[in-house]
Amino acid sequence: MCGIIGFTGNIKAQDILLTGLEKLEYRGYDSAGIAYFKENGKISIRKTAGKVKDLRAICDDNDATCGIGHTRWATHGGVTNANAHPHKSGNVALIHNGIIENYHELATTYDLEDRLISETDTEVAAALFDKFYDGENPIEAIKEVIPLLKGSFAFCIMFENRPGVIYAVRNVSPMVAATSKEGSFIASDLTAFIEYSKRYFIVPEYAILTLEANKIDLQDLNGNTIEPEFLEVDWDMTAAQKEGYPTFMLKEINEQPAAINRTIMPRIKDGLPSFEEDGIPDSFFADCNDITIVACGTAMYAGMVGKTLMQDILGIPVTVAIASEFRYERPVITDKSVVIVVSQSGETIDTLEALRLAKTKTNKTLSIVNVKGSSIARESNYVLYTHAGPEIAVASTKAYTVQAAAFYLLTCKLALVQNAMSEADARTFIRNLENVSDNIAEVLKLSDKVEQLTKRMLNASHTFFIGRGSDYTLSMEGALKLKEISYIHAEAYAAGELKHGTIALISEGVPVIALATQSHVYNKVISNIREVKARGAYVILLSMDEKITDATICDTHISLPKVPEQFAVFEAVVILQMIAYFTSTGKGLNADQPRNLAKSVTVE
Ligand code: F6R
């Protein structure tokens, strides 16, 4: 939610800011702006509703070497030029990612209302910093304002008579910083400046960071110096580029075989799962009565794959909770419960808060996270990094399959430690998991066929995804993917539940994507498919049954490579991702940046 960047150095700032903002656009893309110091020490602002390319079009060339930039995902106030960041009030210009919950109260208490020209909470913060700024000491103003703010924030602030200096402070909302020979950088995420530095640090919460061209200073709110803890990324600039693909989403769909290998291979030792390098002791897996999986969106659907598998193999209660609900429903967690928190970004605020709640009840929390050093990774007792590389497209694809793969490894380990699986069976299970990336590579070859069949979906207003068991959990992910990038209404239904109401919506030509990969419910799903087919549905069936040709069962059959059915989720979901992708592009939409969405949801 909103991307921010700041740079101060010895080369021109504007292109660094604009290029960085383009990399951060996945975080929000309804308006954009920059502020920079002119030669006379005054601050100049360019901002507009629209994307970074629209901002680029209104920026003149200039020699400024210090500035800040923002790409917005609107929370308070519509998408207008006035509501775009940066906001300037008196001597202060700032950009913000987060929500100031008490902005209204602050505006009234500090008599700021007459100064405001936008509808944003951010402008209130700018006015407040200006009110407390004596013209001499920016850090004192920051120290006074920060305790007054309720909510989440990552601010980059410029004070008019402090040219060349950017001040930054954050609570919850992410911010990373780095220095290089070109100067000092700060951003919501290091993709914005990775071409200048792979070494970076996470700005600690409630610390004030002062960036100058040749130095940085980090101090707490009491003025004590803090040493930044530097991290190094294990991917480079090419991983954050399209590399010949027309979109990031297509690139990320195709990266899945390699991404899965990066998740599982380092954790397979002598044919068995090992979490030694992650520092997770066997006692973690032994002493566990029940498991709760908490996440949002696609990560939660990956959790559902985990639940089906774990419950099946371990025979202990496994619950999946939507993070935003978990916090308000008095979850039953004991000190023998394992809580697994799943998040690509590691910054989703609902998931982070759910983790914090879980930690008040158990110290057996484990996160499955992609982004190194992110808040969820840092705050959970143990972390499994998925090593999938940056996921830039807003719709998650490779993050889902690597999260699911992590659940397969965890389940196998739990089963071994809890004597729910023999060593021989565990070895077979792991061999099957090792084959997943080759199976996905086979499925990716079906892309032409999938693109062809989506032509039938382009004019649909409603679609249904049906399945039973693990195929039902996949249906939910398939429907979400289609909705978010093609704007076609899609509903996932447990196939047996359709006739309890929803079948009323099936009429001539309505596309139904049916999944039938599980033998124990196969005949039942086929019966459910016949029921929708008899009412005129256009059925696209995904199964491993190469014998299916019967037009009374389906209109199009996608024959998946034969694999042990516990592992069919991986290949089936890739087809569902491609259905969503080609429907979106077939409709001429921007699959990478669907409307109203942003990749990293850091507001509640
Ligand atoms: C859908 C999608 C979202 C995310 C969700 C959680 O394609 O990407 O549903 O899965 O916002 O995000 P993370 O995994 O970053 O916590």
Boltz pocket constraint, residues with backbone or C-beta under 6 A from the ligand:
constraints:
  - pocket:
      binder: B
      contacts: [[A, 296], [A, 297], [A, 298], [A, 299], [A, 300], [A, 342], [A, 343], [A, 344], [A, 345], [A, 346], [A, 347], [A, 348], [A, 351], [A, 394], [A, 395], [A, 396], [A, 397], [A, 480], [A, 481], [A, 484], [A, 598], [A, 599], [A, 600], [A, 601]]
      max_distance: 6.0
